[in-house]
Amino acid sequence: MKDYIYYCKKEELRKNAKMPFRVAASEEAIYEEIADIMLDTIKQNNAKGKPTTIICPVGPVGQYPIFARRVNAERVSLKNCVFINMDEYLNDDDTYVDYDGGLSFREIMDRLLYNQIDPTLVMPVENRIFPVPGEESEIDAFIEAREIDCCLTGVGINGHIAFNEPPERDDPVTDEAFAEIGTRCLDIARETITNNGRNKLCGALDIFPKRCITLGMRQLLRAKVFKIYLYCDWQFGIMRKVALGGVTKTAPASYLQNHPNAELVVSEALYQNEL
């Protein structure tokens, strides 16, 4: 089965996927789609007088400038919206990395999204939420008291969603227990440090953050709509493992197989790859 996952033809991948599987035309089309879903959800809720709560990634991020332009052009109010970011890098003492250090997710969200939206339309600062070290139980309670409209995100090279890294081999946590883990600070996996450090710091792994804070699987899986988007060449392996493998803590994105309204969306270029 392990060999089949990686060596089967792409048509078999699509046919035998264990969760809804769709091919998008391109990476750019994925960004457009995410922006569309975010905006349509907000407009529908605004029309009903309902709040909107979206769990947001930093990866992908190409959707945010598109979304901001459309909010401004269509004059869509975000005043009744709450955006909750999935995670953030930490220093070794579990404080946030520097805002201006080039890696901060808080800075990226401000630069690509919040600062691009007309101040008369954007939500107040208190509705732009990040998990805070030392306040894990507070954000868990906040999320569990709300209706989470959607989570639209990427997947790490080892299958993590947010920074829910697969546990080490000697970790006794069960697959069932892993799905119930809440917000926490933790070590970033070696695979993640290597992959992200290659992309973000030109391979300077010695100075790449080793710690992070992340929303837990329990919080993420509460989203009514959950879509994971893959478009990088290095996501070939995890695309196939999530689509064709079992539900397992060793590939946390695989838990979406059990979600009532989840979908795996991959770019045409990634889908065409075969070993």
Legacy VTK file of the C-alpha trace (Angstrom):
# vtk DataFile Version 3.0
C-alpha trace
ASCII
DATASET POLYDATA
POINTS 275 float
0.000 0.000 0.000
2.830 2.393 0.851
4.377 1.974 -2.604
0.963 2.272 -4.272
0.336 5.651 -2.620
3.377 7.179 -4.273
3.582 5.210 -7.520
-0.033 4.927 -8.653
-1.119 6.883 -11.709
-2.653 10.285 -11.186
-6.029 9.049 -12.437
-6.035 6.455 -9.652
-5.163 9.144 -7.143
-8.213 11.164 -8.130
-10.496 8.116 -8.321
-9.450 6.497 -5.040
-8.945 9.550 -2.817
-10.483 9.047 0.627
-11.773 12.604 0.795
-13.187 14.989 -1.811
-10.350 15.724 -4.223
-10.306 18.479 -6.838
-7.757 19.851 -9.288
-7.481 23.636 -9.694
-6.093 25.203 -12.843
-3.091 26.837 -11.186
-1.568 28.228 -8.006
-2.989 31.626 -8.946
-6.457 30.113 -9.336
-6.148 28.741 -5.806
-5.432 32.197 -4.409
-8.448 33.583 -6.261
-10.657 30.797 -4.929
-9.638 31.319 -1.320
-10.294 35.052 -1.595
-13.688 34.309 -3.189
-14.715 31.922 -0.406
-13.661 34.338 2.320
-15.500 37.253 0.748
-18.635 35.289 -0.147
-18.862 33.908 3.393
-18.618 37.390 4.875
-21.151 38.896 2.479
-23.657 36.120 3.167
-23.266 36.486 6.930
-23.449 40.282 6.754
-26.748 39.991 4.858
-28.107 37.829 7.670
-26.713 40.030 10.442
-24.419 37.210 11.548
-20.761 37.429 12.637
-18.071 35.709 10.588
-15.163 33.813 12.094
-12.390 32.521 9.856
-9.262 30.615 10.869
-6.414 32.028 8.763
-3.049 30.598 7.699
0.228 32.189 6.769
0.801 29.709 3.962
-0.718 30.270 1.542
-0.769 34.083 1.636
-1.353 35.001 -2.018
-5.081 35.275 -1.349
-4.780 38.190 1.056
-3.943 41.027 -1.386
-6.708 39.762 -3.704
-9.177 39.664 -0.834
-8.178 43.157 0.354
-8.621 44.661 -3.112
-12.060 43.142 -3.453
-13.139 44.274 0.016
-12.163 47.822 -0.894
-13.692 47.717 -4.370
-16.983 46.180 -3.236
-17.144 48.138 0.033
-17.639 45.017 2.158
-17.616 45.717 5.887
-15.451 43.450 8.033
-16.592 45.078 11.265
-18.454 41.934 12.327
-15.593 39.587 11.424
-13.051 37.780 13.577
-9.925 36.398 11.903
-7.993 33.906 14.035
-4.505 33.018 12.908
-3.379 29.447 13.251
0.088 29.864 14.672
3.256 31.926 15.138
6.982 31.374 15.501
8.486 31.680 18.986
11.890 32.344 20.468
13.494 29.708 22.686
11.868 31.300 25.753
8.392 31.027 24.161
8.027 34.717 23.394
6.982 35.862 19.942
9.756 36.279 17.368
10.507 39.902 16.552
7.754 41.590 14.573
10.306 43.133 12.194
12.581 40.096 11.935
11.263 38.863 8.604
9.474 35.734 9.858
6.653 37.085 12.017
3.228 35.937 10.890
1.764 38.965 12.681
3.788 41.293 10.457
2.859 39.346 7.319
-0.859 39.578 8.103
-0.598 43.311 8.747
1.429 43.965 5.606
-0.502 41.785 3.162
-3.988 42.100 4.584
-5.000 44.447 7.362
-2.940 47.451 6.257
-4.291 47.088 2.718
-7.953 47.467 3.706
-9.755 50.787 4.031
-9.794 51.641 7.755
-13.535 52.293 7.525
-14.068 48.674 6.461
-11.456 46.630 8.339
-12.279 44.896 11.615
-10.965 46.353 14.899
-7.551 45.224 16.084
-9.075 43.118 18.852
-10.777 40.971 16.193
-7.411 40.064 14.600
-6.412 37.231 16.888
-3.238 35.191 17.324
-2.656 32.439 19.887
-0.652 33.884 22.782
1.837 31.875 24.876
0.443 31.530 28.378
-3.134 32.119 27.192
-3.762 28.800 25.471
-6.853 27.900 27.462
-8.385 31.318 26.799
-8.188 31.010 23.009
-9.459 27.428 23.142
-12.498 28.585 25.103
-12.990 31.531 22.733
-12.968 29.274 19.673
-15.199 26.635 21.195
-17.802 29.264 22.082
-18.047 30.443 18.459
-19.249 29.132 15.141
-16.158 28.814 12.931
-17.191 29.440 9.342
-14.146 28.141 7.525
-10.488 27.230 7.579
-8.649 27.491 4.255
-5.029 26.470 4.525
-1.945 24.734 3.214
-0.186 21.640 4.532
3.402 21.210 5.704
5.864 18.785 4.157
5.237 16.308 6.981
1.469 16.743 6.911
1.120 19.307 9.670
-1.848 21.690 9.695
-0.958 24.906 11.474
2.042 23.720 13.536
0.424 20.485 14.670
3.600 18.545 14.012
3.450 14.727 13.845
4.601 13.303 17.182
7.956 11.578 17.469
8.000 7.811 17.088
8.380 7.182 20.822
5.459 9.483 21.724
2.658 7.298 23.148
-0.183 9.623 22.084
-2.857 7.741 20.160
-4.394 8.826 16.878
-7.645 9.550 18.722
-5.948 11.587 21.447
-3.954 13.629 18.940
-7.189 14.859 17.363
-8.230 16.272 20.751
-5.041 18.202 21.491
-5.602 21.901 22.128
-3.584 25.065 21.597
-0.012 24.757 22.824
3.636 25.758 22.464
5.887 23.054 21.028
9.113 22.265 19.219
9.015 22.645 15.450
9.751 19.371 13.656
13.130 18.910 11.993
11.466 18.462 8.590
9.607 21.744 8.989
12.706 23.644 10.078
14.624 22.293 7.076
11.896 22.993 4.535
10.833 26.391 5.871
14.411 27.436 6.566
15.362 26.617 3.001
12.533 28.757 1.693
12.607 31.629 4.189
16.246 32.019 5.264
18.170 30.552 2.322
18.992 27.464 4.364
20.386 29.281 7.414
18.899 26.642 9.716
20.994 27.618 12.751
19.065 30.866 13.130
15.645 29.535 12.210
13.093 29.425 15.087
12.880 26.094 16.892
9.653 26.784 18.785
6.111 27.801 17.882
2.587 28.190 19.191
-0.330 26.634 17.350
-4.043 26.142 17.563
-4.783 22.500 18.309
-6.389 19.952 16.055
-9.533 20.125 18.177
-9.950 23.820 17.458
-9.147 23.569 13.747
-11.530 20.683 13.128
-14.452 22.756 14.428
-14.508 24.758 11.203
-17.746 24.153 9.269
-15.875 24.288 5.951
-12.287 23.068 5.758
-10.229 23.146 2.580
-6.559 22.301 2.227
-4.689 23.637 -0.791
-1.492 22.189 -2.247
0.522 23.658 -5.118
4.232 23.309 -4.283
6.312 20.565 -5.896
7.511 19.390 -2.473
3.890 18.649 -1.492
3.689 15.678 -3.890
4.336 13.109 -1.166
2.012 14.521 1.440
-0.714 15.089 -1.182
-0.752 11.389 -1.901
-0.419 10.328 1.728
-3.329 12.521 2.821
-5.505 11.455 -0.107
-4.800 7.721 -0.111
-3.354 6.788 3.272
-5.125 6.227 6.563
-6.129 8.726 9.231
-3.036 9.027 11.353
-1.160 11.330 13.700
1.897 10.848 11.456
0.126 12.974 8.815
-2.204 15.313 10.731
-3.883 16.630 7.566
-5.289 13.120 7.107
-7.809 13.861 9.880
-9.701 15.842 7.262
-10.828 12.498 5.816
-13.267 12.378 8.745
-14.459 15.977 8.455
-18.046 16.362 7.171
-17.227 19.233 4.800
-13.555 19.057 3.846
-11.873 19.088 0.465
-8.338 18.606 -0.843
-7.609 21.014 -3.706
-4.370 20.681 -5.690
-2.956 22.638 -8.587
-2.892 21.088 -12.035
0.915 21.201 -12.088
1.177 19.284 -8.819
-1.491 16.779 -9.844
0.360 15.971 -13.067
3.486 14.834 -11.206
4.169 11.101 -11.134
7.133 9.058 -9.926
LINES 1 276
275 0 1 2 3 4 5 6 7 8 9 10 11 12 13 14 15 16 17 18 19 20 21 22 23 24 25 26 27 28 29 30 31 32 33 34 35 36 37 38 39 40 41 42 43 44 45 46 47 48 49 50 51 52 53 54 55 56 57 58 59 60 61 62 63 64 65 66 67 68 69 70 71 72 73 74 75 76 77 78 79 80 81 82 83 84 85 86 87 88 89 90 91 92 93 94 95 96 97 98 99 100 101 102 103 104 105 106 107 108 109 110 111 112 113 114 115 116 117 118 119 120 121 122 123 124 125 126 127 128 129 130 131 132 133 134 135 136 137 138 139 140 141 142 143 144 145 146 147 148 149 150 151 152 153 154 155 156 157 158 159 160 161 162 163 164 165 166 167 168 169 170 171 172 173 174 175 176 177 178 179 180 181 182 183 184 185 186 187 188 189 190 191 192 193 194 195 196 197 198 199 200 201 202 203 204 205 206 207 208 209 210 211 212 213 214 215 216 217 218 219 220 221 222 223 224 225 226 227 228 229 230 231 232 233 234 235 236 237 238 239 240 241 242 243 244 245 246 247 248 249 250 251 252 253 254 255 256 257 258 259 260 261 262 263 264 265 266 267 268 269 270 271 272 273 274
